[in-house]
Amino acid sequence: MCNGGQAKIIMYTEMIVKDNSYKRIIKIIEKLNTEKAKSSNDEFAKLATELIKCFEAHFISEEVFMKKICFPKIKKHIAKHQYFINEILLYQKKGASNAEQLVLFVSRWLQFHELEEDMNYIFYAVQKIINGVDC
């Protein structure tokens, strides 16, 4: 049986897993790959802003979870999130001619950060559950 802290960790883990932001992010990436986004600075800027908002919402849920589990590398992880947002802003400033580069950057981020970096705090949370440790 889980104690209160373990139950909270499980609840937040489920929240992260059920996060629908990836569906929205993929839809935005698909739109960034259209000729309209590649040729219209206004459309590109709108999509880049939408992408930033989706990632910021996703990052907030991750960061809340990391705080709840007392993840020891939270500051480093949050700095990576900020770097990512800043990079999207730079692509946005460069305009629609950089749509393909932005798609590539975000795709690589999803592959590396989301599938590898985020596993660090998930693994940490699982270990806390297994070991029956709270913050």
The 8 nearest C-alpha neighbors of each residue, nearest first, counted from 0:
[[1, 2, 6, 5, 3, 131, 128, 129],
 [2, 0, 5, 6, 3, 4, 131, 128],
 [1, 3, 5, 4, 6, 0, 131, 7],
 [4, 2, 6, 5, 7, 1, 133, 8],
 [5, 3, 7, 6, 133, 2, 8, 1],
 [4, 6, 8, 7, 2, 1, 3, 128],
 [5, 7, 9, 3, 4, 8, 1, 10],
 [8, 6, 10, 4, 5, 9, 11, 3],
 [9, 7, 5, 11, 10, 6, 12, 4],
 [8, 10, 12, 6, 7, 11, 5, 13],
 [11, 9, 7, 13, 8, 12, 6, 14],
 [12, 10, 14, 8, 13, 9, 64, 7],
 [13, 11, 9, 15, 14, 10, 8, 16],
 [12, 14, 16, 10, 11, 15, 17, 9],
 [13, 15, 11, 17, 12, 16, 18, 10],
 [16, 14, 18, 12, 13, 17, 11, 61],
 [15, 17, 13, 18, 14, 12, 19, 11],
 [18, 16, 14, 15, 13, 19, 12, 20],
 [17, 19, 15, 16, 20, 14, 21, 57],
 [20, 18, 21, 22, 17, 23, 16, 57],
 [19, 21, 23, 22, 18, 24, 53, 57],
 [22, 20, 24, 23, 19, 25, 18, 53],
 [21, 23, 25, 20, 24, 19, 26, 27],
 [24, 22, 26, 20, 21, 25, 27, 19],
 [23, 25, 21, 27, 26, 22, 20, 28],
 [24, 26, 28, 22, 27, 23, 21, 29],
 [27, 25, 29, 23, 24, 28, 30, 22],
 [28, 26, 30, 24, 29, 25, 31, 23],
 [29, 27, 31, 25, 30, 26, 102, 24],
 [28, 30, 26, 32, 27, 31, 25, 33],
 [29, 31, 27, 32, 28, 33, 26, 36],
 [32, 30, 28, 36, 29, 33, 98, 27],
 [31, 33, 29, 30, 28, 34, 99, 36],
 [34, 32, 35, 30, 36, 31, 37, 29],
 [33, 35, 37, 36, 38, 32, 31, 39],
 [36, 34, 38, 33, 37, 39, 42, 43],
 [37, 35, 43, 31, 42, 39, 33, 34],
 [38, 36, 95, 34, 35, 98, 96, 39],
 [37, 39, 35, 36, 95, 34, 40, 96],
 [40, 38, 42, 41, 36, 35, 95, 37],
 [39, 41, 95, 43, 94, 42, 44, 38],
 [42, 40, 44, 39, 43, 45, 95, 36],
 [43, 41, 45, 39, 36, 44, 40, 46],
 [42, 44, 36, 40, 46, 95, 45, 41],
 [45, 43, 47, 41, 46, 42, 91, 40],
 [44, 46, 42, 48, 43, 47, 41, 49],
 [47, 45, 49, 43, 48, 44, 50, 42],
 [46, 48, 50, 44, 49, 45, 43, 91],
 [49, 47, 51, 45, 50, 46, 44, 52],
 [48, 50, 46, 52, 47, 51, 45, 53],
 [49, 51, 47, 53, 48, 52, 46, 54],
 [50, 52, 48, 54, 49, 53, 55, 47],
 [51, 53, 55, 49, 50, 54, 56, 48],
 [54, 52, 50, 56, 51, 55, 20, 57],
 [53, 55, 57, 51, 56, 52, 58, 50],
 [54, 56, 58, 52, 57, 53, 51, 59],
 [57, 55, 59, 53, 54, 58, 52, 60],
 [56, 58, 54, 60, 55, 59, 53, 20],
 [57, 59, 61, 55, 60, 56, 54, 62],
 [60, 58, 62, 56, 61, 57, 63, 55],
 [59, 61, 63, 57, 58, 62, 64, 56],
 [62, 60, 58, 64, 59, 63, 65, 57],
 [61, 63, 65, 59, 64, 60, 58, 66],
 [64, 62, 66, 60, 61, 65, 59, 67],
 [63, 65, 67, 61, 62, 66, 11, 60],
 [64, 66, 62, 70, 68, 67, 63, 69],
 [67, 65, 69, 63, 64, 68, 62, 70],
 [68, 66, 64, 65, 69, 63, 8, 70],
 [67, 69, 65, 70, 66, 134, 124, 64],
 [70, 68, 66, 67, 134, 65, 71, 73],
 [69, 71, 65, 68, 73, 72, 66, 120],
 [72, 70, 73, 69, 74, 65, 68, 120],
 [73, 71, 75, 70, 74, 76, 120, 77],
 [72, 74, 76, 75, 70, 71, 77, 65],
 [75, 73, 77, 76, 72, 78, 71, 79],
 [74, 76, 78, 73, 77, 72, 79, 80],
 [75, 77, 73, 79, 78, 74, 72, 80],
 [76, 78, 80, 74, 79, 75, 73, 81],
 [79, 77, 81, 75, 80, 76, 74, 82],
 [80, 78, 82, 76, 77, 81, 83, 75],
 [79, 81, 77, 83, 78, 82, 84, 76],
 [82, 80, 78, 84, 83, 79, 85, 77],
 [83, 81, 79, 85, 80, 84, 78, 86],
 [82, 84, 80, 86, 81, 85, 79, 87],
 [85, 83, 81, 87, 86, 82, 88, 51],
 [86, 84, 88, 82, 83, 87, 81, 89],
 [87, 85, 89, 83, 88, 84, 82, 90],
 [86, 88, 90, 84, 89, 85, 91, 83],
 [89, 87, 91, 85, 86, 90, 92, 84],
 [90, 88, 86, 92, 91, 87, 85, 93],
 [91, 89, 87, 93, 92, 88, 101, 86],
 [90, 92, 88, 89, 94, 93, 44, 87],
 [93, 91, 89, 94, 90, 88, 44, 87],
 [94, 92, 90, 91, 89, 97, 95, 96],
 [95, 93, 40, 92, 91, 96, 97, 90],
 [94, 96, 40, 37, 97, 43, 98, 38],
 [95, 97, 94, 98, 37, 38, 93, 99],
 [96, 98, 95, 100, 99, 94, 101, 90],
 [99, 97, 101, 95, 100, 37, 96, 31],
 [98, 100, 102, 101, 97, 103, 32, 31],
 [101, 99, 103, 97, 102, 98, 104, 90],
 [102, 100, 104, 98, 103, 99, 105, 97],
 [103, 101, 99, 105, 100, 104, 106, 28],
 [102, 104, 100, 106, 101, 105, 107, 99],
 [103, 105, 101, 107, 106, 102, 100, 108],
 [106, 104, 108, 102, 107, 103, 101, 109],
 [107, 105, 103, 109, 108, 104, 102, 110],
 [106, 108, 110, 104, 109, 105, 111, 103],
 [109, 107, 105, 111, 112, 106, 110, 104],
 [108, 110, 113, 106, 107, 111, 112, 105],
 [111, 109, 107, 108, 114, 113, 112, 106],
 [110, 112, 108, 115, 114, 109, 113, 107],
 [113, 111, 116, 108, 115, 114, 109, 110],
 [112, 114, 109, 117, 115, 111, 116, 110],
 [113, 115, 110, 111, 112, 117, 116, 118],
 [114, 116, 118, 111, 112, 117, 113, 119],
 [117, 115, 112, 118, 119, 113, 114, 111],
 [118, 116, 113, 119, 115, 120, 114, 112],
 [117, 119, 121, 115, 116, 120, 122, 114],
 [120, 118, 122, 117, 121, 116, 123, 115],
 [119, 121, 123, 122, 118, 117, 124, 70],
 [120, 122, 118, 124, 123, 119, 125, 117],
 [123, 121, 125, 119, 120, 124, 118, 126],
 [122, 124, 120, 126, 121, 125, 119, 127],
 [125, 123, 127, 121, 126, 122, 120, 68],
 [124, 126, 122, 128, 127, 123, 129, 121],
 [125, 127, 129, 123, 128, 124, 130, 122],
 [128, 126, 132, 124, 130, 125, 129, 131],
 [127, 129, 131, 125, 126, 130, 5, 124],
 [130, 128, 126, 127, 131, 125, 132, 124],
 [129, 131, 127, 128, 132, 126, 125, 133],
 [130, 132, 128, 129, 127, 133, 5, 2],
 [133, 131, 127, 130, 128, 134, 5, 4],
 [132, 134, 4, 131, 127, 5, 68, 128],
 [133, 69, 68, 132, 67, 4, 127, 70]]
